[in-house]
Amino acid sequence: MENGPISPPHGSNGTAAAVARQREPVPADSSSDQRVAELRRRYLEGTYKIDAAELSASIVDKHLEA
């Protein structure tokens, strides 16, 4: 018997699959909701890309401001 990390059967925790099953967009009520709807649409299309260096710099900057 080997000890090691237990991974889900298909390499996913199911979150992406659940999001992908929801084809209907959530109605947008405010600019924040509109932004979330746009990001969700881009994620589902596979066009949502994040620059890791920019994201990490933003996180560090936010924590250094406090």
C-alpha positions as a printed NumPy array, in Angstrom:
array([[  0.   ,   0.   ,   0.   ],
       [  1.356,   3.41 ,  -0.937],
       [  0.825,   6.599,   1.001],
       [  0.44 ,   9.723,  -1.039],
       [ -1.907,  12.53 ,  -1.912],
       [ -5.42 ,  11.466,  -2.726],
       [ -6.568,  13.015,  -5.957],
       [-10.058,  13.21 ,  -7.375],
       [-10.802,  10.594, -10.039],
       [-10.498,  12.967, -12.992],
       [ -8.071,  15.579, -11.663],
       [-10.816,  18.036, -10.727],
       [-12.543,  18.884,  -7.508],
       [-15.802,  19.261,  -9.401],
       [-16.04 ,  23.038,  -9.087],
       [-15.182,  23.737, -12.716],
       [-17.602,  21.054, -13.872],
       [-20.389,  22.556, -11.772],
       [-19.724,  26.017, -13.184],
       [-19.572,  24.647, -16.716],
       [-22.981,  22.985, -16.287],
       [-24.561,  26.369, -15.518],
       [-25.022,  27.688, -19.043],
       [-27.452,  30.476, -18.197],
       [-25.744,  33.679, -17.015],
       [-26.737,  35.138, -13.68 ],
       [-28.76 ,  38.354, -14.152],
       [-26.625,  41.438, -13.523],
       [-28.1  ,  44.014, -11.137],
       [-25.109,  46.288, -10.576],
       [-21.731,  47.089, -12.072],
       [-20.154,  44.506,  -9.74 ],
       [-22.626,  41.868, -10.908],
       [-21.925,  42.835, -14.514],
       [-18.185,  42.409, -13.938],
       [-18.715,  38.987, -12.38 ],
       [-20.979,  37.961, -15.284],
       [-18.342,  39.088, -17.806],
       [-15.56 ,  37.2  , -16.013],
       [-17.742,  34.108, -15.765],
       [-18.501,  34.257, -19.499],
       [-14.794,  34.597, -20.327],
       [-13.938,  31.708, -17.954],
       [-16.487,  29.416, -19.577],
       [-15.217,  30.362, -23.059],
       [-11.633,  29.698, -21.993],
       [-10.524,  33.258, -22.755],
       [ -9.986,  34.375, -19.14 ],
       [ -6.243,  34.656, -18.591],
       [ -4.487,  36.072, -15.548],
       [ -0.943,  37.407, -15.414],
       [  0.487,  35.622, -12.362],
       [  3.149,  38.289, -11.712],
       [  0.588,  41.092, -11.808],
       [ -1.795,  39.194,  -9.521],
       [  0.886,  38.357,  -6.97 ],
       [  2.175,  41.955,  -6.977],
       [ -1.371,  43.18 ,  -6.354],
       [ -1.816,  40.804,  -3.419],
       [  1.51 ,  41.807,  -1.852],
       [  0.763,  45.527,  -2.339],
       [ -2.654,  45.17 ,  -0.727],
       [ -1.171,  43.479,   2.353],
       [  1.649,  46.014,   2.661],
       [ -0.821,  48.939,   2.681],
       [ -2.362,  47.861,   5.992]])
